[in-house]
Amino acid sequence: MEFVVFVVAAAGALAGGVGVIASRTPVRSALSLLLVLGNLAVMYLLLSAQFIAALQVIVYAGAIVVLFLFVIMLLHMRTGEGRVEKLRWQRPVSYVLSGVFLSALLWAIWTGTGTQVATSPAGFGTVESVGRSLFTTFLLPFEIASVVLLVGIIAAVVVGRPVVPPSARAHLPPPE
Amino acid sequence: MIIPAQYYLTISAVLFTLGMVGVLVRRNALVIFMSIELMLNSVNLTFVTFARQLAAIEGQVAVFFVVVIAAVEVVVGLAIIIAIFRTRSTVDIDDVDLLRG
């Protein structure tokens, strides 16, 4: 039963992965990304990582993909790729190098040791166990992550604000 | 049956390679960004697999931080893409070649 769920999730994730890079329109890429994220959440559940699975659905599927869709909507229609490629050799070279890279990864995975999966202790991967680790051992990184989030918000506002032309700036009230 | 860790790692490796191909081959900045997300997610799967295999919760904590940083990265990156689009009316990265020698 577990294996069936794994096979279905794996097939969905791989199909979505192909869809992300092969779709003609960015909207389909974003929805394929959603497919990958959902199937990965199923895999996290299989790996007894309930908290991470919930986090995946809420943050990735709920926030990041929606953000992508908003930006695609904002830049509608004019997001196509040009016909002319400036670096013609880039495409075949990247296919070859990616193939080599994948073979190296698979070789490392299938010849490495330590294949058996340990039986996870009770309560492994719950909000309690992850939270306990997060608020004791990893308290400082946790706080730094919140600062990084704040910096990200400020950066998005600063970078994304409309550019005021110099002629219009003259009519603005002087800064305090 | 218990699924061996290699199966998960194989899925992760294939997803990472797909993301890499997407970054190298596509020229739409948004799709490149999604490919980067794909790579981050494949690494997350590796983290969770090893956390389960070694019964160590630290792997899942690492995934938590990756998700947080990925959210920040997407927000800032999309803001940059919008800023580029405002000034040059394109998201094709071949058209943004000011640094080209």
Boltz contact constraints between the chains, C-beta under 6 A:
constraints:
  - contact:
      token1: [A, 3]
      token2: [B, 1]
      max_distance: 6.0
  - contact:
      token1: [A, 6]
      token2: [B, 3]
      max_distance: 6.0
  - contact:
      token1: [A, 10]
      token2: [B, 11]
      max_distance: 6.0
  - contact:
      token1: [A, 17]
      token2: [B, 15]
      max_distance: 6.0
  - contact:
      token1: [A, 17]
      token2: [B, 18]
      max_distance: 6.0
  - contact:
      token1: [A, 17]
      token2: [B, 38]
      max_distance: 6.0
  - contact:
      token1: [A, 20]
      token2: [B, 34]
      max_distance: 6.0
  - contact:
      token1: [A, 20]
      token2: [B, 38]
      max_distance: 6.0
  - contact:
      token1: [A, 21]
      token2: [B, 18]
      max_distance: 6.0
  - contact:
      token1: [A, 21]
      token2: [B, 21]
      max_distance: 6.0
  - contact:
      token1: [A, 21]
      token2: [B, 22]
      max_distance: 6.0
  - contact:
      token1: [A, 26]
      token2: [B, 30]
      max_distance: 6.0
  - contact:
      token1: [A, 26]
      token2: [B, 31]
      max_distance: 6.0
  - contact:
      token1: [A, 29]
      token2: [B, 31]
      max_distance: 6.0
  - contact:
      token1: [A, 29]
      token2: [B, 34]
      max_distance: 6.0
  - contact:
      token1: [A, 33]
      token2: [B, 34]
      max_distance: 6.0
  - contact:
      token1: [A, 40]
      token2: [B, 41]
      max_distance: 6.0
  - contact:
      token1: [A, 40]
      token2: [B, 45]
      max_distance: 6.0
  - contact:
      token1: [A, 44]
      token2: [B, 48]
      max_distance: 6.0
  - contact:
      token1: [A, 47]
      token2: [B, 48]
      max_distance: 6.0
  - contact:
      token1: [A, 47]
      token2: [B, 52]
      max_distance: 6.0
  - contact:
      token1: [A, 49]
      token2: [B, 48]
      max_distance: 6.0
  - contact:
      token1: [A, 49]
      token2: [B, 60]
      max_distance: 6.0
  - contact:
      token1: [A, 52]
      token2: [B, 48]
      max_distance: 6.0
  - contact:
      token1: [A, 52]
      token2: [B, 60]
      max_distance: 6.0
  - contact:
      token1: [A, 52]
      token2: [B, 63]
      max_distance: 6.0
  - contact:
      token1: [A, 55]
      token2: [B, 67]
      max_distance: 6.0
  - contact:
      token1: [A, 59]
      token2: [B, 67]
      max_distance: 6.0
  - contact:
      token1: [A, 59]
      token2: [B, 71]
      max_distance: 6.0
  - contact:
      token1: [A, 64]
      token2: [B, 74]
      max_distance: 6.0
  - contact:
      token1: [A, 71]
      token2: [B, 78]
      max_distance: 6.0
  - contact:
      token1: [A, 75]
      token2: [B, 85]
      max_distance: 6.0
  - contact:
      token1: [A, 79]
      token2: [B, 91]
      max_distance: 6.0
  - contact:
      token1: [A, 81]
      token2: [B, 27]
      max_distance: 6.0
  - contact:
      token1: [A, 81]
      token2: [B, 28]
      max_distance: 6.0
  - contact:
      token1: [A, 81]
      token2: [B, 92]
      max_distance: 6.0
  - contact:
      token1: [A, 82]
      token2: [B, 92]
      max_distance: 6.0
  - contact:
      token1: [A, 86]
      token2: [B, 94]
      max_distance: 6.0
  - contact:
      token1: [A, 91]
      token2: [B, 25]
      max_distance: 6.0
  - contact:
      token1: [A, 94]
      token2: [B, 24]
      max_distance: 6.0
  - contact:
      token1: [A, 94]
      token2: [B, 25]
      max_distance: 6.0
  - contact:
      token1: [A, 98]
      token2: [B, 17]
      max_distance: 6.0
  - contact:
      token1: [A, 98]
      token2: [B, 20]
      max_distance: 6.0
  - contact:
      token1: [A, 98]
      token2: [B, 21]
      max_distance: 6.0
  - contact:
      token1: [A, 102]
      token2: [B, 17]
      max_distance: 6.0
  - contact:
      token1: [A, 105]
      token2: [B, 13]
      max_distance: 6.0
  - contact:
      token1: [A, 106]
      token2: [B, 13]
      max_distance: 6.0
  - contact:
      token1: [A, 109]
      token2: [B, 6]
      max_distance: 6.0
  - contact:
      token1: [A, 109]
      token2: [B, 9]
      max_distance: 6.0
  - contact:
      token1: [A, 115]
      token2: [B, 4]
      max_distance: 6.0
  - contact:
      token1: [A, 117]
      token2: [B, 2]
      max_distance: 6.0
  - contact:
      token1: [A, 117]
      token2: [B, 5]
      max_distance: 6.0
  - contact:
      token1: [A, 117]
      token2: [B, 53]
      max_distance: 6.0
  - contact:
      token1: [A, 118]
      token2: [B, 55]
      max_distance: 6.0
  - contact:
      token1: [A, 120]
      token2: [B, 52]
      max_distance: 6.0
  - contact:
      token1: [A, 120]
      token2: [B, 55]
      max_distance: 6.0
  - contact:
      token1: [A, 125]
      token2: [B, 60]
      max_distance: 6.0
  - contact:
      token1: [A, 129]
      token2: [B, 57]
      max_distance: 6.0
  - contact:
      token1: [A, 130]
      token2: [B, 60]
      max_distance: 6.0
  - contact:
      token1: [A, 133]
      token2: [B, 57]
      max_distance: 6.0
  - contact:
      token1: [A, 133]
      token2: [B, 61]
      max_distance: 6.0
  - contact:
      token1: [A, 134]
      token2: [B, 61]
      max_distance: 6.0
  - contact:
      token1: [A, 138]
      token2: [B, 61]
      max_distance: 6.0
  - contact:
      token1: [A, 145]
      token2: [B, 65]
      max_distance: 6.0
  - contact:
      token1: [A, 145]
      token2: [B, 68]
      max_distance: 6.0
  - contact:
      token1: [A, 148]
      token2: [B, 72]
      max_distance: 6.0
  - contact:
      token1: [A, 149]
      token2: [B, 72]
      max_distance: 6.0
  - contact:
      token1: [A, 152]
      token2: [B, 72]
      max_distance: 6.0
  - contact:
      token1: [A, 152]
      token2: [B, 75]
      max_distance: 6.0
  - contact:
      token1: [A, 152]
      token2: [B, 76]
      max_distance: 6.0
  - contact:
      token1: [A, 155]
      token2: [B, 76]
      max_distance: 6.0
  - contact:
      token1: [A, 156]
      token2: [B, 75]
      max_distance: 6.0
  - contact:
      token1: [A, 156]
      token2: [B, 76]
      max_distance: 6.0
  - contact:
      token1: [A, 156]
      token2: [B, 79]
      max_distance: 6.0
  - contact:
      token1: [A, 159]
      token2: [B, 79]
      max_distance: 6.0
  - contact:
      token1: [A, 159]
      token2: [B, 80]
      max_distance: 6.0
  - contact:
      token1: [A, 159]
      token2: [B, 83]
      max_distance: 6.0
  - contact:
      token1: [A, 160]
      token2: [B, 79]
      max_distance: 6.0
  - contact:
      token1: [A, 160]
      token2: [B, 82]
      max_distance: 6.0
